[in-house]
Amino acid sequence: MEPVPSGWISISPRRSLSLSLTTLAGIDARKREPVVVKVDSSQFSQWIDTVDAAAVEAWVYDSIAGWSIIPFQVDEMSNEPVSVLGFITEESPSRECESEPSGSLPPNTIGPCEVIYELTGEGPPAGVLSKNDEMVFLAGYAGSCISPTNWVPGQQGEFADYRYRILVADQENAEMGCVYLYRRTGGTSSTISDLIDYHPTGDGVPANCRPVGTDACGAIISGALDIDGDAVIDSPAYQLDFYGNWTIDKWMIGETCQGQPCPSQDMIDLFKYRIESPGETERNWDLQDPDGGQCTNFRGYIDGPVRVVRDVQGSASGGTTRKIEFAYPGEFARRVYLRVHPVQGPIYTYPDLLEQNVNTSLSAKIFKAGYTG
């Protein structure tokens, strides 16, 4: 079948990308850099609102190895902003902003509104590709950019006859690579190993995780990667373990002790959140109050092949404060929507390092320098 010409999207990663279009030299060192493509109707007019998100696959081409599928995921999001004034749970689903009751707010006041993630856990996306959805892959997997007539191999009817090309460009060095998106319409997709995982039970400590019965106290574990640049593969590259909704109480990076191989060491006591006045700490933001009410709500997570998304609502001082965490194989980021009453003094966050572990490890010293150097 003669394919129609591909569409194209030009994307630049957050940091420079260096690719050789003939040998793809150094691609292993760039696999940790994420590219997130927001779906909209102008770029994906052939697919939006009609194609199952789970049917989209990402492929790359190499002049020697040919075509190969790469780790890729679609994270679904709400089509429109929804109210986050009040916890979003199965019993109390999200509400459209225009229908938000005023409650204790002044009359006709609309509560805070956000586009939110559809948290599918370990499952694939359940709906059709729609606006605001996010496509995610790592920039370092980009391959050669090829002729429109060079099509991924497959049986008749295995792929739809339309594809999109994403151009990953480093404008400073005039280099580029391409990722091709295909819609699978038949056959069976190749199995791809996850680059990162969310383990809902974590390390199982503490047993009194709050709120009880949720997956809030899990762990994020990255796949094998030379994360500290010492030419030795670290497995896992890093691990984060949560005490509760907000607090990270273990952070291990690479092989964090002298001599290789060796087990990783925990480098932090807690990743702390503090308000000077009123005197609140991360423990207030994690736990239920003594009367059984919740200050915070763990909405859930997405555990895809490329990234983990973890979503928390609320803090002791702000019921509409939200924290969304994004974990990739080589980096971890947080996005906090801070909505609180007036406070005295600063609001700050920092890792409380375990000096006895940090000072004996090259990997840990690199980690420490990122915050204190």
CORNORUR-V317349 format. One record per residue. N is the residue number from 1. PHI is phi in radians with two decimals (999 if undefined). PSI is psi in degrees with one decimal (* if undefined). BURIAL is I if it has 24 or more other ideal C-beta (glycine too) atoms within 12 Angstrom, else O. Layout:
n: (N & N)
phi: (PHI & PHI)
psi: (PSI & PSI)
burial: (BURIAL & BURIAL)
This chain:
n: (1 & 2 & 3 & 4 & 5 & 6 & 7 & 8 & 9 & 10 & 11 & 12 & 13 & 14 & 15 & 16 & 17 & 18 & 19 & 20 & 21 & 22 & 23 & 24 & 25 & 26 & 27 & 28 & 29 & 30 & 31 & 32 & 33 & 34 & 35 & 36 & 37 & 38 & 39 & 40 & 41 & 42 & 43 & 44 & 45 & 46 & 47 & 48 & 49 & 50 & 51 & 52 & 53 & 54 & 55 & 56 & 57 & 58 & 59 & 60 & 61 & 62 & 63 & 64 & 65 & 66 & 67 & 68 & 69 & 70 & 71 & 72 & 73 & 74 & 75 & 76 & 77 & 78 & 79 & 80 & 81 & 82 & 83 & 84 & 85 & 86 & 87 & 88 & 89 & 90 & 91 & 92 & 93 & 94 & 95 & 96 & 97 & 98 & 99 & 100 & 101 & 102 & 103 & 104 & 105 & 106 & 107 & 108 & 109 & 110 & 111 & 112 & 113 & 114 & 115 & 116 & 117 & 118 & 119 & 120 & 121 & 122 & 123 & 124 & 125 & 126 & 127 & 128 & 129 & 130 & 131 & 132 & 133 & 134 & 135 & 136 & 137 & 138 & 139 & 140 & 141 & 142 & 143 & 144 & 145 & 146 & 147 & 148 & 149 & 150 & 151 & 152 & 153 & 154 & 155 & 156 & 157 & 158 & 159 & 160 & 161 & 162 & 163 & 164 & 165 & 166 & 167 & 168 & 169 & 170 & 171 & 172 & 173 & 174 & 175 & 176 & 177 & 178 & 179 & 180 & 181 & 182 & 183 & 184 & 185 & 186 & 187 & 188 & 189 & 190 & 191 & 192 & 193 & 194 & 195 & 196 & 197 & 198 & 199 & 200 & 201 & 202 & 203 & 204 & 205 & 206 & 207 & 208 & 209 & 210 & 211 & 212 & 213 & 214 & 215 & 216 & 217 & 218 & 219 & 220 & 221 & 222 & 223 & 224 & 225 & 226 & 227 & 228 & 229 & 230 & 231 & 232 & 233 & 234 & 235 & 236 & 237 & 238 & 239 & 240 & 241 & 242 & 243 & 244 & 245 & 246 & 247 & 248 & 249 & 250 & 251 & 252 & 253 & 254 & 255 & 256 & 257 & 258 & 259 & 260 & 261 & 262 & 263 & 264 & 265 & 266 & 267 & 268 & 269 & 270 & 271 & 272 & 273 & 274 & 275 & 276 & 277 & 278 & 279 & 280 & 281 & 282 & 283 & 284 & 285 & 286 & 287 & 288 & 289 & 290 & 291 & 292 & 293 & 294 & 295 & 296 & 297 & 298 & 299 & 300 & 301 & 302 & 303 & 304 & 305 & 306 & 307 & 308 & 309 & 310 & 311 & 312 & 313 & 314 & 315 & 316 & 317 & 318 & 319 & 320 & 321 & 322 & 323 & 324 & 325 & 326 & 327 & 328 & 329 & 330 & 331 & 332 & 333 & 334 & 335 & 336 & 337 & 338 & 339 & 340 & 341 & 342 & 343 & 344 & 345 & 346 & 347 & 348 & 349 & 350 & 351 & 352 & 353 & 354 & 355 & 356 & 357 & 358 & 359 & 360 & 361 & 362 & 363 & 364 & 365 & 366 & 367 & 368 & 369 & 370 & 371 & 372 & 373)
phi: (999 & -1.39 & -1.31 & -1.34 & -1.02 & -1.34 & -1.38 & -2.62 & -2.39 & -1.77 & -2.21 & -1.96 & -1.23 & -1.15 & -2.10 & -1.10 & -2.08 & -2.01 & -2.26 & -1.67 & -1.35 & -1.79 & -1.98 & 0.95 & -1.07 & 1.32 & -1.13 & -1.04 & -1.29 & -1.90 & -1.18 & -1.49 & -1.54 & -1.40 & -2.12 & -2.07 & -1.89 & -1.44 & -1.36 & -2.53 & -1.20 & -1.26 & -1.60 & -2.12 & -1.09 & -1.35 & -1.99 & -1.08 & 1.18 & -2.28 & -1.71 & -1.07 & -1.04 & -1.25 & -1.55 & -1.51 & -2.21 & -1.97 & -2.24 & -2.32 & -2.11 & -2.18 & -1.12 & -1.73 & -1.47 & 1.40 & -1.46 & -2.62 & -1.46 & -2.16 & -1.03 & -2.84 & -2.59 & -2.01 & -1.75 & -1.38 & -2.36 & -1.13 & -1.15 & -2.25 & -1.06 & -2.12 & -1.31 & -1.95 & -1.47 & 1.94 & -1.18 & -1.69 & -2.33 & -1.11 & -1.35 & -2.27 & -1.14 & -1.11 & -2.10 & -1.18 & -1.08 & -1.21 & -1.83 & -1.14 & -1.16 & -1.27 & 1.01 & -1.50 & -1.38 & -0.99 & -0.95 & 1.18 & -1.47 & -1.60 & -1.22 & -0.97 & -2.20 & -2.53 & -1.37 & -2.04 & -1.37 & -1.51 & -1.55 & -1.72 & 1.10 & -1.53 & -1.38 & -1.30 & -1.04 & -1.78 & -1.99 & -1.51 & -1.10 & -2.47 & -1.04 & 1.41 & -1.01 & -2.09 & -1.67 & -2.31 & -2.64 & -1.80 & -1.02 & -1.15 & -1.45 & -1.02 & -2.01 & -1.27 & -1.65 & -2.17 & -1.14 & -1.02 & -1.51 & -1.51 & -2.00 & -1.03 & -1.23 & 3.06 & -1.27 & -0.95 & 1.46 & -1.31 & -2.24 & -1.15 & -1.54 & -2.52 & -2.39 & -2.00 & -1.91 & -1.81 & -1.67 & -1.73 & -2.11 & -1.89 & -1.19 & -1.13 & -1.84 & 0.94 & -2.06 & -2.68 & -2.51 & -2.25 & -2.15 & -1.94 & -1.73 & -2.09 & -1.80 & -1.40 & -2.05 & -2.97 & 1.27 & -2.16 & -1.27 & -1.19 & -1.34 & -2.16 & -1.25 & -1.20 & -1.50 & -2.74 & -2.45 & -1.91 & -1.80 & -1.03 & -1.53 & 0.99 & -1.58 & 1.34 & -2.23 & -1.41 & -1.22 & -1.67 & -0.94 & -2.08 & -1.33 & -1.09 & 1.48 & -1.90 & -1.73 & -1.11 & -1.57 & -1.58 & -2.35 & -1.81 & -2.19 & -1.46 & -1.27 & -1.19 & -2.93 & -1.41 & -1.44 & -1.83 & 1.24 & -1.77 & 1.20 & -2.08 & -1.21 & -1.69 & -2.38 & -1.36 & -1.15 & -2.78 & -2.50 & -2.01 & -2.19 & -1.79 & -1.40 & -2.80 & -1.03 & -1.79 & -1.61 & -1.53 & -2.00 & -2.53 & -2.52 & -2.07 & -2.17 & 1.05 & -1.59 & -1.54 & -2.69 & -1.27 & 1.56 & -2.20 & -1.43 & -2.79 & -1.25 & -1.25 & -2.01 & -1.29 & -1.81 & -2.30 & -1.34 & -2.60 & -1.63 & -1.71 & -2.14 & -2.40 & -2.17 & -1.18 & -2.64 & -1.18 & -1.31 & -1.88 & -2.25 & -1.04 & -1.15 & -1.08 & -1.40 & -1.44 & -1.76 & -1.35 & -1.36 & -1.01 & -1.50 & 1.68 & -1.34 & -1.73 & -1.47 & -2.35 & -2.37 & -1.47 & -1.27 & 2.42 & -2.67 & -2.06 & -2.08 & -1.78 & -1.18 & -1.90 & -2.56 & -1.92 & -2.02 & -2.25 & -2.16 & -2.22 & -1.91 & 1.57 & -2.56 & -1.07 & -1.73 & -2.74 & -1.16 & -1.77 & -1.13 & -2.38 & -2.22 & -2.09 & -1.93 & -2.19 & -2.04 & -2.00 & -0.99 & -2.10 & -2.77 & -2.37 & -2.36 & -2.18 & -2.20 & -2.00 & -1.69 & -1.62 & -2.28 & -2.41 & -1.27 & -0.99 & -2.23 & -1.75 & 1.44 & -1.36 & -1.96 & -2.55 & -2.43 & -2.86 & -1.51 & -1.52 & -1.35 & -1.56 & -1.04 & -1.12 & -1.56 & -1.11 & -1.31 & -1.85 & -2.35 & -1.09 & -1.04 & -1.21 & -1.16 & -1.09 & -1.02 & -1.10 & -1.08 & -1.12 & -1.90 & -2.10 & -1.37)
psi: (130.8 & 117.9 & 152.7 & 157.9 & 146.0 & 155.0 & 177.6 & 149.9 & 133.7 & 121.4 & 137.0 & 131.5 & 168.6 & -29.7 & 166.1 & 146.6 & 128.0 & 114.3 & 138.7 & 125.4 & -7.1 & -44.9 & -9.7 & 40.5 & 140.4 & 11.7 & -33.7 & -35.7 & -11.5 & 3.7 & -14.9 & -5.7 & 114.4 & 146.2 & 126.5 & 119.4 & 119.5 & 128.0 & 132.0 & 165.8 & -27.0 & -32.4 & -31.9 & 47.7 & -28.8 & -20.3 & -29.1 & 134.7 & 8.8 & -30.6 & 132.8 & 129.9 & -33.5 & -12.5 & -5.9 & 131.2 & 154.3 & 129.1 & 152.8 & 159.4 & 136.6 & 138.7 & -22.6 & -50.0 & -16.0 & -148.9 & 143.9 & 146.1 & 148.0 & 160.6 & 134.3 & 146.9 & 156.0 & 120.2 & 118.2 & 146.9 & 162.7 & 144.0 & -34.2 & 159.1 & 143.8 & 160.7 & 135.9 & 21.7 & 91.6 & 148.7 & 139.9 & 111.6 & 175.8 & -35.8 & -26.8 & 79.0 & 167.0 & 152.9 & 146.7 & 147.0 & -39.4 & -17.0 & 9.8 & 122.8 & 148.2 & -28.9 & -128.7 & 0.0 & 164.7 & 154.1 & 140.6 & 15.7 & 129.1 & 133.6 & 171.2 & 136.2 & 136.1 & 152.5 & 126.2 & 157.6 & 144.2 & 108.5 & 101.7 & 5.6 & -130.4 & -3.8 & 162.6 & 166.4 & 142.7 & -15.0 & -167.6 & 157.9 & 125.6 & 169.2 & 148.2 & -17.2 & 153.7 & 126.7 & 134.6 & 130.4 & 176.6 & 133.5 & -34.4 & -13.1 & -6.8 & 143.5 & -158.6 & 152.1 & 124.1 & 177.0 & 147.7 & -21.3 & -7.4 & 107.1 & 147.6 & 137.2 & 148.6 & 166.6 & 160.8 & 126.6 & 2.0 & -33.0 & 143.3 & 155.3 & 37.4 & 135.9 & 162.3 & 141.8 & 126.2 & 121.5 & 117.0 & 112.6 & 139.1 & 97.4 & -29.5 & -38.4 & 7.3 & 39.9 & 155.6 & 162.5 & 165.7 & 144.0 & 132.8 & 128.0 & 127.0 & 151.4 & 117.6 & 127.6 & -1.7 & 174.4 & -167.3 & 132.0 & 149.9 & 147.1 & 132.2 & 130.1 & 142.8 & 141.0 & -16.1 & 153.5 & 151.1 & 123.0 & 107.5 & -29.7 & -15.1 & -139.4 & 0.8 & 5.2 & 132.3 & 155.1 & -20.5 & 41.6 & 138.8 & 138.2 & 148.1 & 143.1 & 8.5 & 176.9 & 20.6 & -36.9 & 46.6 & -168.0 & 143.8 & 122.3 & 120.1 & 153.9 & -178.1 & 134.3 & 143.8 & 84.7 & -21.8 & 6.7 & 25.0 & 14.4 & 15.9 & 128.3 & 126.7 & 127.9 & 106.2 & 162.8 & -40.2 & 163.3 & 133.2 & 135.9 & 137.1 & 136.7 & -35.1 & -153.7 & -43.6 & -37.0 & 128.5 & 124.0 & 0.5 & 136.8 & 110.0 & 130.7 & 123.4 & -158.3 & 86.4 & 55.8 & 164.7 & 139.5 & 142.0 & 142.0 & 160.7 & 159.7 & 151.2 & 153.4 & 148.9 & 129.3 & -4.8 & 151.3 & -58.8 & 154.7 & 108.4 & 147.0 & 127.7 & 144.8 & 130.5 & -46.1 & 119.2 & 153.1 & 83.3 & 149.3 & 174.7 & -28.2 & -36.6 & -35.0 & -19.6 & -43.2 & 164.7 & 153.3 & 166.2 & -26.3 & 3.0 & -6.2 & 154.9 & 131.0 & -28.4 & 160.5 & 122.8 & 108.8 & -34.0 & -161.2 & 164.4 & 127.6 & 89.0 & -178.7 & -26.6 & -36.4 & 160.3 & 134.1 & 130.5 & 128.7 & 124.8 & 136.9 & 138.3 & 152.8 & 173.1 & -34.0 & -1.7 & 105.4 & -21.6 & 3.4 & 139.8 & 146.6 & 127.5 & 127.6 & 141.6 & 119.4 & 123.6 & 170.9 & -32.1 & 7.1 & 160.2 & 131.7 & 151.2 & 145.6 & 115.9 & 124.7 & 98.7 & 113.1 & 105.2 & 168.4 & 166.8 & 138.1 & 160.2 & 131.9 & -179.8 & 158.6 & 124.0 & 162.3 & 144.9 & 155.3 & 126.2 & 101.1 & 145.2 & 97.6 & -34.2 & -27.4 & -40.1 & -40.7 & -8.7 & 9.5 & 129.3 & -44.9 & -43.5 & -34.1 & -36.7 & -44.2 & -46.9 & -40.8 & -29.9 & -22.0 & -28.4 & -8.5 & *)
burial: (O & O & O & O & O & I & I & O & I & O & I & I & I & O & O & O & I & I & I & O & I & O & O & I & O & O & I & O & O & I & I & I & I & I & I & I & I & I & I & O & O & O & I & I & O & I & I & I & O & O & I & I & I & I & I & I & I & I & I & I & I & I & O & O & O & O & I & I & I & I & I & I & I & I & I & I & I & I & O & O & O & I & I & I & I & I & I & I & O & O & O & O & O & I & I & O & O & O & O & O & O & O & O & O & O & O & O & O & O & O & I & I & I & I & I & I & I & I & I & I & I & O & O & I & I & O & I & I & I & I & I & I & I & I & I & I & I & I & I & I & I & I & I & I & I & I & O & O & O & I & I & I & O & I & O & O & O & O & I & I & O & I & I & I & I & I & I & I & I & I & O & O & O & O & I & I & I & I & I & I & I & I & I & I & O & O & O & O & I & O & O & O & O & I & I & I & I & I & I & I & O & I & I & O & O & O & O & O & I & I & I & O & O & I & I & I & I & I & I & I & I & I & I & I & I & I & I & I & O & O & O & O & O & I & O & I & I & I & I & I & I & I & I & I & I & I & I & I & I & I & I & I & I & I & I & I & I & O & O & O & O & O & O & I & I & I & I & I & O & I & I & I & I & I & I & O & O & O & O & I & I & I & I & I & I & I & I & I & O & O & O & O & O & I & I & I & I & I & I & I & I & I & I & I & I & I & I & I & I & I & I & I & I & I & I & I & I & I & I & I & I & I & I & I & I & I & I & I & I & I & I & I & O & I & O & I & I & O & I & I & O & O & O & O & O & O & I & O & I & O & I & I & I & I & O & O & I & I & O & O & I & I & I & I & I & O & I & I & O & O & O & O & O)
